[in-house]
Amino acid sequence: MNRHALRWPLPKHDYWSTPFAESLLQHLDLRPGLRILDVACGHGIPAFYLAEQVGPTGEVLAIDVSAGQVARARAIQGSQLPWLRFECMDMRALPADLPTFDRVTGNLSVMFFRPNRFEVVRRLAERLNPVGQLVLTFPSYGTFDSLWQRVNQAMIQQGRINERERFQTYLNERPSAQEARGWLEALDLDRVETIEYPLEVATGLGPEFLHHPLLRGGFLDDVYECFEDQSLANRFMIEISHDITRFTPLVAQRCVLSGWRRASA
């Protein structure tokens, strides 16, 4: 495939979704004519890229539970790439009449598989044709560990027992690369791989950290949610924000989970 002629490249300005999508594409076997299911597609990273790669002889069904995200993706698409469809659909409850696909992908999707991640992965694997490939990416256990260690230390020092219990529950719920690999092995998929790629997230102190677009609305919110008193949470996080030299650089682990359905499946 001639990538120099791409009209739908991954957007360079998206400093979170694009690096994960790049990791996904390193392990996804693409060619013209494939039928692809892309789950938790958001506003189209990497659905537009996938559609351009499979071409008009292929098909991409991109689904997301958010009607707003689907509407945004459709607005970007317009009348282009007619073999790409964006639909509002919950990947945790796929319709029984959904067809099977040659590839099932999900960029930054595993975090949305709660409460039973293995069951969601099993259902996605069932949508694969024989010798079809499943590729998922997610920030795996170890992401921003330096920050979590600093938060944990501060909770201990301040005697925040209840908040720390909630915080530890959140940390322990995050999937590791080894756990994710176990899901595919339990499903008897072939050529299972889990690979992690580090991604450094740069930030300054104070408000720049507290309102960082890659942290607030995501990872930092998990700390705030540990506090019943949000004014207390604000004071706690402001103190953390002025101590960034103790937990920077911030490093995320981009985990790629890949496996193939066996020919006899």
C-alpha positions as CSV (number, residue, x, y, z in Angstrom):
1,M,0.0,0.0,0.0
2,N,1.4,3.4,-1.0
3,R,1.2,5.4,2.3
4,H,2.7,8.5,0.6
5,A,-0.6,9.0,-1.1
6,L,-2.8,8.8,2.0
7,R,-5.7,11.3,2.2
8,W,-6.7,10.1,5.7
9,P,-3.5,9.8,7.7
10,L,-3.6,9.6,11.5
11,P,-3.9,13.2,12.9
12,K,-0.6,14.5,14.2
13,H,-2.2,16.8,16.6
14,D,-3.8,14.0,18.7
15,Y,-1.1,13.3,21.2
16,W,-2.9,10.4,22.9
17,S,-5.1,8.4,20.4
18,T,-2.7,8.7,17.5
19,P,0.4,7.1,19.3
20,F,-1.8,4.2,20.4
21,A,-3.2,3.8,16.9
22,E,0.3,3.8,15.5
23,S,1.1,0.9,17.9
24,L,-2.0,-0.9,16.8
25,L,-1.1,-0.5,13.1
26,Q,2.3,-2.0,13.7
27,H,0.7,-5.3,14.5
28,L,-2.5,-5.2,12.3
29,D,-2.3,-7.1,9.1
30,L,-4.0,-4.9,6.5
31,R,-4.7,-5.3,2.8
32,P,-7.4,-4.3,0.3
33,G,-10.7,-6.1,0.5
34,L,-10.8,-6.9,4.2
35,R,-13.9,-6.5,6.4
36,I,-13.1,-4.8,9.7
37,L,-15.0,-4.1,12.9
38,D,-13.6,-1.2,14.8
39,V,-15.0,-0.9,18.3
40,A,-15.0,2.2,20.6
41,C,-14.1,4.2,17.4
42,G,-14.6,7.6,18.9
43,H,-14.5,10.2,16.1
44,G,-12.5,8.0,13.8
45,I,-9.0,7.3,14.9
46,P,-8.0,5.0,13.2
47,A,-11.3,4.1,11.3
48,F,-10.7,6.5,8.5
49,Y,-7.2,5.2,8.0
50,L,-8.4,1.6,8.0
51,A,-11.1,2.4,5.4
52,E,-8.5,3.9,3.1
53,Q,-6.3,0.9,3.4
54,V,-9.0,-1.7,2.7
55,G,-10.3,0.3,-0.2
56,P,-13.7,0.1,-1.9
57,T,-13.6,-3.7,-2.1
58,G,-13.4,-3.8,1.7
59,E,-15.7,-2.7,4.5
60,V,-15.2,-1.0,7.8
61,L,-18.0,-0.9,10.5
62,A,-16.9,1.6,13.2
63,I,-19.0,1.5,16.4
64,D,-19.2,3.6,19.5
65,V,-21.7,3.9,22.3
66,S,-21.5,7.7,22.2
67,A,-24.0,9.2,19.8
68,G,-22.1,12.4,19.9
69,Q,-18.9,10.8,18.8
70,V,-20.6,8.9,16.0
71,A,-22.3,12.1,14.8
72,R,-18.9,13.9,14.8
73,A,-17.3,11.1,12.8
74,R,-20.1,11.1,10.3
75,A,-19.7,14.9,9.9
76,I,-16.0,14.5,9.2
77,Q,-16.7,11.7,6.7
78,G,-19.4,13.4,4.7
79,S,-20.0,11.5,1.5
80,Q,-16.4,10.1,1.3
81,L,-15.3,6.5,1.9
82,P,-18.8,5.0,1.4
83,W,-17.6,1.6,2.4
84,L,-17.0,3.0,6.0
85,R,-20.0,3.1,8.3
86,F,-20.2,4.7,11.7
87,E,-23.0,3.3,14.0
88,C,-24.0,3.9,17.5
89,M,-23.6,0.5,19.2
90,D,-22.5,-0.9,22.5
91,M,-19.6,-3.3,22.0
92,R,-20.5,-5.0,25.2
93,A,-23.9,-6.1,23.8
94,L,-23.4,-6.7,20.1
95,P,-26.6,-7.7,18.1
96,A,-27.0,-11.4,17.3
97,D,-27.3,-10.7,13.6
98,L,-24.0,-8.8,13.4
99,P,-21.9,-10.5,10.6
100,T,-18.3,-11.8,11.1
101,F,-15.2,-9.9,10.1
102,D,-11.6,-10.5,8.9
103,R,-10.3,-8.1,11.5
104,V,-11.6,-6.7,14.8
105,T,-9.8,-3.7,16.2
106,G,-10.2,-1.3,19.1
107,N,-7.9,1.6,19.8
108,L,-7.9,2.5,23.5
109,S,-10.9,0.2,23.9
110,V,-10.1,-2.1,26.8
111,M,-10.7,0.5,29.4
112,F,-14.4,0.6,28.3
113,F,-14.9,-3.2,28.6
114,R,-15.9,-3.0,32.2
115,P,-17.3,-4.7,34.2
116,N,-16.3,-8.1,32.7
117,R,-13.5,-7.5,30.2
118,F,-12.9,-11.1,29.4
119,E,-16.5,-11.6,28.4
120,V,-16.3,-8.6,26.0
121,V,-13.1,-9.9,24.5
122,R,-14.7,-13.3,24.0
123,R,-17.7,-11.8,22.2
124,L,-15.4,-9.8,20.0
125,A,-13.3,-12.9,19.1
126,E,-16.6,-14.7,18.2
127,R,-17.1,-12.0,15.5
128,L,-13.8,-13.1,13.8
129,N,-13.8,-15.2,10.6
130,P,-11.5,-18.2,10.7
131,V,-7.9,-16.9,10.5
132,G,-9.2,-13.5,11.4
133,Q,-7.1,-11.2,13.6
134,L,-8.1,-9.3,16.8
135,V,-5.9,-6.3,17.8
136,L,-6.7,-4.0,20.8
137,T,-4.7,-1.3,22.4
138,F,-4.9,0.1,25.9
139,P,-2.8,1.9,28.6
140,S,-1.6,-1.1,30.6
141,Y,-0.7,-1.5,34.2
142,G,2.4,0.6,34.8
143,T,1.0,3.6,33.1
144,F,1.9,6.8,35.1
145,D,3.2,4.6,38.0
146,S,5.5,7.4,39.2
147,L,2.4,9.7,39.7
148,W,0.4,6.9,41.4
149,Q,3.3,6.3,43.8
150,R,3.4,10.0,44.7
151,V,-0.4,10.1,45.2
152,N,-0.3,7.0,47.4
153,Q,2.5,8.4,49.5
154,A,0.6,11.7,50.0
155,M,-2.5,9.8,51.1
156,I,-0.5,7.8,53.6
157,Q,1.2,11.0,55.0
158,Q,-2.2,12.8,55.3
159,G,-4.0,9.8,56.8
160,R,-6.5,9.6,53.9
161,I,-7.5,6.0,54.7
162,N,-10.8,5.8,52.9
163,E,-9.5,7.6,49.9
164,R,-6.5,5.4,49.7
165,E,-8.6,2.2,49.8
166,R,-10.6,3.5,46.9
167,F,-7.4,4.5,45.1
168,Q,-5.9,1.0,45.6
169,T,-9.1,-0.6,44.3
170,Y,-8.8,1.5,41.1
171,L,-5.1,0.7,40.6
172,N,-5.7,-3.0,41.1
173,E,-8.5,-3.0,38.6
174,R,-6.3,-1.8,35.7
175,P,-5.3,-4.7,33.4
176,S,-1.7,-5.7,32.9
177,A,-0.2,-6.9,29.6
178,Q,0.1,-10.4,31.2
179,E,-3.6,-10.5,32.2
180,A,-4.7,-9.4,28.7
181,R,-2.5,-12.1,27.1
182,G,-4.3,-14.6,29.3
183,W,-7.7,-13.6,27.9
184,L,-6.6,-14.5,24.3
185,E,-4.9,-17.7,25.4
186,A,-8.0,-18.8,27.3
187,L,-10.0,-18.3,24.1
188,D,-7.5,-20.5,22.2
189,L,-6.4,-17.8,19.8
190,D,-3.3,-18.4,17.8
191,R,-0.1,-16.3,17.6
192,V,-1.0,-14.3,20.7
193,E,1.2,-11.2,21.3
194,T,1.3,-8.5,24.0
195,I,3.8,-5.7,23.4
196,E,4.2,-2.5,25.4
197,Y,5.6,0.7,24.0
198,P,6.4,3.6,26.3
199,L,4.9,7.0,25.7
200,E,6.2,10.0,27.6
201,V,3.7,12.7,28.4
202,A,5.3,16.2,29.0
203,T,3.7,18.6,31.5
204,G,4.5,21.6,33.6
205,L,3.5,22.2,37.2
206,G,0.4,23.7,38.8
207,P,-2.5,24.4,36.5
208,E,-0.7,23.0,33.4
209,F,-0.6,19.6,35.1
210,L,-4.1,19.8,36.7
211,H,-5.7,20.7,33.4
212,H,-3.5,18.8,31.0
213,P,-5.7,17.6,28.1
214,L,-4.2,14.1,28.3
215,L,-4.7,13.7,32.0
216,R,-7.8,15.6,33.1
217,G,-10.9,14.0,31.9
218,G,-9.1,10.7,32.3
219,F,-6.4,9.5,34.6
220,L,-6.4,12.5,37.0
221,D,-10.2,12.2,37.4
222,D,-9.7,8.8,38.9
223,V,-7.9,10.4,41.8
224,Y,-10.6,13.1,42.3
225,E,-13.2,10.3,42.4
226,C,-11.5,8.8,45.4
227,F,-12.6,11.8,47.5
228,E,-16.2,12.4,48.6
229,D,-15.3,16.0,49.4
230,Q,-14.2,17.6,46.1
231,S,-12.9,20.7,47.8
232,L,-10.5,18.4,49.7
233,A,-9.6,16.7,46.5
234,N,-8.8,20.0,44.9
235,R,-6.4,21.0,47.8
236,F,-4.8,17.5,47.7
237,M,-4.2,17.7,43.9
238,I,-2.9,21.3,44.0
239,E,-0.3,20.1,46.4
240,I,0.6,17.2,44.1
241,S,0.7,19.6,41.1
242,H,3.5,21.7,42.7
243,D,5.7,18.6,43.3
244,I,5.9,17.3,39.7
245,T,9.7,16.9,39.8
246,R,9.1,13.9,42.0
247,F,7.0,12.0,39.5
248,T,8.1,13.3,36.1
249,P,8.7,12.1,33.4
250,L,5.2,10.7,33.1
251,V,5.3,7.5,31.1
252,A,2.3,5.7,29.7
253,Q,2.6,2.0,28.6
254,R,0.9,1.5,25.2
255,C,0.0,-2.1,25.2
256,V,-1.0,-3.9,22.0
257,L,-2.9,-7.2,22.3
258,S,-3.0,-9.3,19.2
259,G,-4.2,-12.8,18.3
260,W,-5.6,-14.8,15.4
261,R,-8.6,-17.1,15.3
262,R,-7.6,-20.6,14.3
263,A,-8.6,-22.0,10.9
264,S,-10.6,-24.7,12.5
265,A,-12.5,-22.4,14.9
